[in-house]
Amino acid sequence: MKLKKCGMGVSLWAALVGCGGNIAIANSTTEPAAAPAKLAFNWTSSPQLIAPQPVPNQTIYGVKDPSIVYANGKYHVFITTAGSAGWGLGYTSFDKWSDAPAAKIVPLDKSPMGPGYRAAPQVFYFAPQKTWYLVYQGADPLYSTSKDIGDPLSWSAPKKFFPVEPDIVKAPLGVGWLDFWVICDDKKCYMFGTDDNGRLLRSETELSQFPNGFRNTVAVMNEKKEDVFEASNTYKIANTNTYITLVEAISPKGRYFRIWKSDSLDGKWEPFSSAPMNAFATSDNVGQIWSEGISHGELVRTNTDQTMTIDPCRPLEYLFQGNDPAVRVDDYIKIPYRLGVITAKGENPVSALCR
């Protein structure tokens, strides 16, 4: 989630790529090697499902950056709210997708988490502690905890993962970091993040130490900034030794996601689609799309824990943020993001791993 203010009269495309047209975006002519399986992804989109709701004393322009988990018979969705008072977090829940438009969005600033700059949430159940974690973006990667995911007022006050920002994030090596994502195997927990400048970063700690002890922050991808931009999300594929990671990229047609695979969370990431730029979801492969591209989102999991496991035998569903391509804005925060779901159709590189 890029948080920059733009000057007046900036086009939506300029706002999407980083404000004021200051980031030069070019068509990439380099295509990664195709995945071994000659398969690509195709999707169909729902209508818009989650939209801003009125709140006192401010205008909410968009809802974005969704994190979703299915637990206790409900979908639980955590979002960024973009409004005239700034960036915050919200929560909504519903039994089925058709109930989502009417489901109430509860601001989380009334919980012990409190007000302030909060964005880009990720939610999961950390089984070793029998505790829910909400990871999110402040000036640093932050987290809050709860014993009841269904109670939006139960989240604890924010805590930092890192006492000091890693050197690789600081200038001149880096330009900051954002959009944090935690996933664990049976020994370690890893935090991934992006920097809007072509790098995917990874930190690690022992499973027994989580949420403390994160260290060894390194770049595991380093490409053009428009090709590895932000909003990474990483998963384990059930009953396999395969992990996938998705990272948002930018093209002249809008934002889209690319996909890589690895046999371990500390291993090498390789393209995992035969489509150009190892595409996962784009405006070109999503039917009934209402948005300019596919932006920050998360796969729907029936597994809730820190392993972030997805079932390749179920049709993939991806909750994403999208925007009306006809709308022009004068500030990034005003982009009218809404949330919808895309559902995979036909065989794809993930479903091919169903056993």
C-alpha positions in Angstrom: 0.0 0.0 0.0 1.7 3.2 -1.2 1.0 6.1 1.0 1.9 9.3 -0.8 -0.1 12.5 -1.4 -0.4 13.7 -4.9 -0.8 17.1 -6.3 -4.1 18.5 -7.8 -5.3 17.1 -11.1 -3.3 13.9 -11.0 -4.8 11.2 -13.2 -5.8 7.9 -11.6 -3.0 6.1 -13.5 -0.4 8.6 -12.0 -1.9 8.1 -8.6 -1.8 4.4 -8.9 1.9 4.3 -9.8 3.0 6.6 -7.0 1.7 10.2 -7.3 2.3 13.0 -9.7 3.7 10.8 -12.5 7.1 10.9 -10.8 7.6 7.2 -11.1 8.6 6.2 -14.6 6.6 3.1 -15.7 7.7 1.2 -18.8 6.6 -1.9 -20.4 8.9 -4.7 -19.4 10.3 -6.6 -22.3 11.8 -9.4 -20.2 9.7 -12.3 -19.5 10.8 -14.9 -16.9 11.1 -18.5 -17.8 7.8 -20.3 -17.8 6.9 -22.7 -15.0 7.5 -26.3 -15.7 3.8 -26.9 -15.9 2.5 -25.1 -19.0 -0.5 -23.7 -17.2 -1.8 -20.3 -16.5 -4.6 -18.7 -14.4 -8.0 -17.6 -15.5 -10.7 -16.0 -13.3 -14.2 -14.6 -13.1 -15.0 -11.7 -10.9 -17.9 -11.0 -8.5 -19.5 -7.6 -8.4 -18.2 -5.1 -5.9 -18.9 -6.6 -2.4 -17.5 -4.3 0.2 -17.7 -0.5 0.0 -17.2 2.4 2.3 -19.8 3.1 5.0 -20.5 6.5 6.6 -18.6 7.3 9.8 -18.8 10.4 12.0 -16.6 13.4 11.3 -15.0 12.2 8.1 -15.5 11.0 4.6 -14.4 7.5 3.8 -13.1 7.4 0.2 -12.1 3.7 -0.1 -11.8 0.4 1.6 -8.7 -1.6 0.6 -5.9 -4.0 1.6 -8.2 -6.9 2.7 -7.1 -9.8 4.9 -9.6 -12.6 5.2 -10.0 -15.8 7.1 -12.9 -18.2 7.4 -13.5 -19.3 11.1 -16.4 -20.3 13.2 -18.7 -20.4 10.3 -18.0 -16.9 9.1 -15.8 -14.8 6.9 -13.8 -12.3 9.0 -12.4 -9.5 6.9 -9.9 -6.8 8.1 -9.4 -3.7 5.9 -7.7 -0.4 5.5 -10.1 2.5 5.5 -8.9 5.5 3.5 -10.6 8.7 4.7 -10.4 12.5 5.1 -9.0 11.9 8.6 -6.3 9.5 7.3 -5.6 5.8 7.3 -7.2 3.3 9.7 -8.3 -0.3 10.1 -11.8 -1.8 10.1 -13.4 -5.1 10.5 -16.5 -6.8 9.1 -17.9 -10.3 9.1 -20.6 -12.3 7.3 -21.8 -15.8 6.7 -21.7 -15.8 2.9 -20.6 -13.5 0.1 -24.1 -12.3 -0.7 -24.3 -10.9 2.9 -21.1 -8.9 2.5 -22.5 -5.6 1.1 -24.8 -5.1 4.1 -22.3 -6.3 6.8 -21.3 -3.5 9.2 -17.8 -2.2 9.1 -16.4 -1.6 12.6 -13.5 0.9 13.0 -10.8 -0.7 15.2 -9.6 2.6 16.7 -12.1 2.1 19.5 -10.3 -1.0 20.6 -7.1 -0.8 22.7 -5.3 -0.6 19.4 -6.3 3.0 19.4 -6.3 5.7 16.7 -3.4 6.6 14.5 -1.8 5.6 11.2 -2.8 1.9 10.6 -2.9 0.1 7.3 -2.4 -3.1 5.3 -3.6 -5.8 7.9 -2.9 -9.5 7.9 -4.8 -11.8 10.3 -4.0 -15.4 11.4 -4.3 -17.7 14.3 -1.0 -18.5 16.0 -1.7 -22.0 17.2 1.3 -22.4 19.6 -0.1 -19.5 21.7 -3.8 -20.1 20.9 -4.0 -16.4 20.0 -5.1 -14.4 17.0 -2.5 -12.0 15.5 -3.2 -8.9 13.4 -0.1 -7.7 11.6 -0.2 -4.2 10.1 1.7 -1.3 8.9 2.5 1.8 11.0 5.7 3.7 10.7 7.1 0.2 11.5 5.6 -3.3 11.2 3.2 -3.6 14.2 1.0 -6.3 15.7 -2.0 -6.6 18.0 -3.4 -9.8 19.5 -6.9 -11.1 20.5 -8.4 -14.3 21.9 -11.7 -13.7 19.9 -11.5 -12.8 16.2 -15.2 -12.0 16.3 -14.8 -9.2 18.8 -13.4 -6.1 17.0 -12.9 -4.3 20.3 -10.7 -7.0 21.8 -7.4 -6.2 19.9 -4.5 -5.2 22.1 -2.4 -2.0 21.9 0.2 -2.0 19.1 3.6 -3.5 19.6 6.7 -3.4 17.3 8.2 -6.5 15.8 11.6 -4.7 15.5 13.3 -2.5 18.1 15.4 -0.9 15.4 14.7 -0.7 11.7 17.1 -3.0 9.8 19.9 -1.3 7.9 18.8 -2.8 4.6 15.6 -0.7 4.9 17.4 2.6 5.6 18.8 4.9 3.0 21.0 4.7 1.0 20.4 0.9 0.7 16.6 1.2 0.9 13.6 3.5 0.6 11.5 2.1 3.5 9.3 -0.9 3.7 5.6 -1.7 3.8 2.9 -4.4 3.5 4.1 -6.9 6.0 3.3 -10.6 5.8 4.0 -13.4 8.3 4.1 -17.1 7.6 5.7 -20.0 9.6 6.9 -23.5 9.0 7.5 -26.0 11.7 10.7 -24.3 12.9 10.7 -20.6 11.9 8.5 -17.7 11.2 9.3 -15.4 8.3 8.2 -11.9 7.7 8.0 -10.7 4.1 7.7 -7.0 3.0 8.1 -4.9 -0.1 9.6 -1.5 -0.6 7.9 -0.1 -3.8 11.4 -0.3 -5.4 11.7 -3.8 -6.8 12.6 -5.7 -3.7 10.9 -8.4 -1.7 12.5 -8.5 1.8 12.5 -11.4 4.3 13.2 -11.5 8.0 13.2 -14.6 10.2 12.8 -15.7 13.8 12.4 -19.0 15.6 8.8 -20.3 15.9 9.3 -20.6 19.7 10.4 -16.9 19.9 7.6 -15.4 17.8 6.7 -12.5 17.8 10.1 -11.6 19.1 13.6 -12.1 17.6 13.1 -11.1 14.0 16.5 -10.7 12.3 18.5 -11.4 9.1 16.5 -9.1 6.9 17.6 -9.7 3.3 16.3 -9.1 -0.2 15.0 -12.3 -1.8 13.9 -10.6 -5.0 15.4 -7.5 -6.7 13.7 -6.5 -10.0 12.4 -3.3 -11.7 10.3 -1.4 -9.2 7.2 -1.7 -11.4 7.7 -5.5 -11.6 8.0 -6.2 -7.9 6.1 -3.3 -6.3 4.1 -4.1 -3.1 1.5 -6.2 -1.3 3.2 -9.6 -1.2 1.3 -12.6 0.2 2.8 -16.1 0.6 1.1 -19.5 1.2 1.8 -23.2 1.8 0.0 -25.5 -0.6 -1.5 -28.3 1.4 -0.1 -31.9 1.1 3.0 -30.6 -0.9 6.4 -29.1 -0.2 5.5 -26.1 -2.3 5.1 -22.5 -1.3 3.8 -19.7 -3.5 4.3 -16.0 -3.2 2.3 -13.3 -5.0 3.6 -9.8 -5.4 1.7 -6.8 -6.9 3.2 -5.3 -10.0 2.2 -2.4 -12.3 1.5 -2.3 -16.0 0.0 0.4 -18.3 -3.3 -1.5 -17.9 -3.2 -1.2 -14.1 -2.0 -3.2 -11.2 -1.8 -7.0 -11.3 -0.3 -9.9 -9.4 2.6 -12.2 -10.4 3.3 -15.6 -8.8 6.4 -17.5 -7.8 7.0 -20.9 -6.2 9.6 -22.4 -3.9 10.2 -25.6 -2.0 10.9 -23.7 1.3 10.3 -20.3 2.8 14.0 -19.6 2.8 14.6 -20.9 -0.7 14.8 -19.5 -4.2 11.6 -18.2 -5.8 10.9 -19.3 -9.4 8.1 -18.2 -11.8 5.0 -20.4 -11.4 2.8 -19.5 -14.4 3.3 -19.9 -18.2 1.7 -16.5 -18.8 3.8 -13.5 -19.7 5.5 -12.0 -16.5 4.4 -15.2 -14.6 1.0 -13.5 -14.2 -1.4 -14.6 -11.5 -4.3 -12.2 -11.9 -4.6 -9.3 -14.3 -7.2 -7.3 -16.2 -6.6 -9.6 -19.1 -7.3 -12.9 -17.4 -10.3 -11.9 -15.2 -13.7 -12.1 -16.7 -16.5 -9.7 -15.7 -13.8 -7.4 -14.3 -15.2 -4.0 -13.1 -11.8 -2.6 -11.9 -8.7 -1.2 -13.5 -6.5 -4.2 -12.7 -6.3 -6.4 -9.6 -4.7 -4.8 -6.5 -3.8 -5.7 -2.9 -5.6 -8.7 -1.7 -5.5 -12.2 -0.1 -6.4 -15.8 -1.0 -9.4 -17.2 1.0 -8.2 -19.9 3.3 -10.2 -22.4 5.4 -7.0 -23.0 7.3 -6.6 -20.3 9.9 -3.2 -20.8 11.4 0.3 -19.4 10.9 1.2 -21.8 8.2 -1.1 -19.9 5.8 -2.1 -23.1 4.0 -4.4 -23.2 1.0 -6.1 -26.3 -0.4 -5.3 -26.9 -4.1 -8.3 -29.1 -4.5 -10.7 -26.2 -3.8 -11.3 -23.5 -6.4 -9.1 -20.5 -5.6 -10.8 -17.4 -4.4 -8.9 -14.1 -4.1 -10.4 -11.1 -2.3 -8.9 -8.0 -3.9 -9.2 -4.2 -4.0 -10.3 -2.6 -7.3 -11.1 0.8 -8.6 -13.3 2.5 -11.2 -11.0 3.3 -14.1 -13.2 6.3 -15.1 -12.6 8.1 -11.8 -9.9 10.8 -11.6 -8.6 11.9 -8.2 -6.4 14.7 -6.8 -4.8 12.6 -4.0 -3.8 9.0 -3.6 -5.9 8.5 -0.5 -9.1 9.4 -2.5 -8.9 6.5 -5.0 -12.3 4.9 -4.6 -11.2 1.4 -3.9 -13.8 -1.3 -3.3 -13.5 -5.0 -2.6 -14.5 -8.0 -4.8 -13.7 -11.7 -5.2 -12.2 -13.4 -8.2 -12.7 -17.2 -8.5 -10.4 -19.4 -10.5 -11.9 -21.3 -13.4 -10.3 -24.3 -15.1 -7.0 -26.0 -14.3 -4.1 -23.8 -13.1 -0.6 -24.4 -11.6 -2.0 -24.6 -8.1 -4.9 -26.9 -8.9 -2.5 -29.2 -10.8 -1.0 -30.0 -7.3 -4.3 -31.4 -6.0 -3.7 -35.0 -4.7 
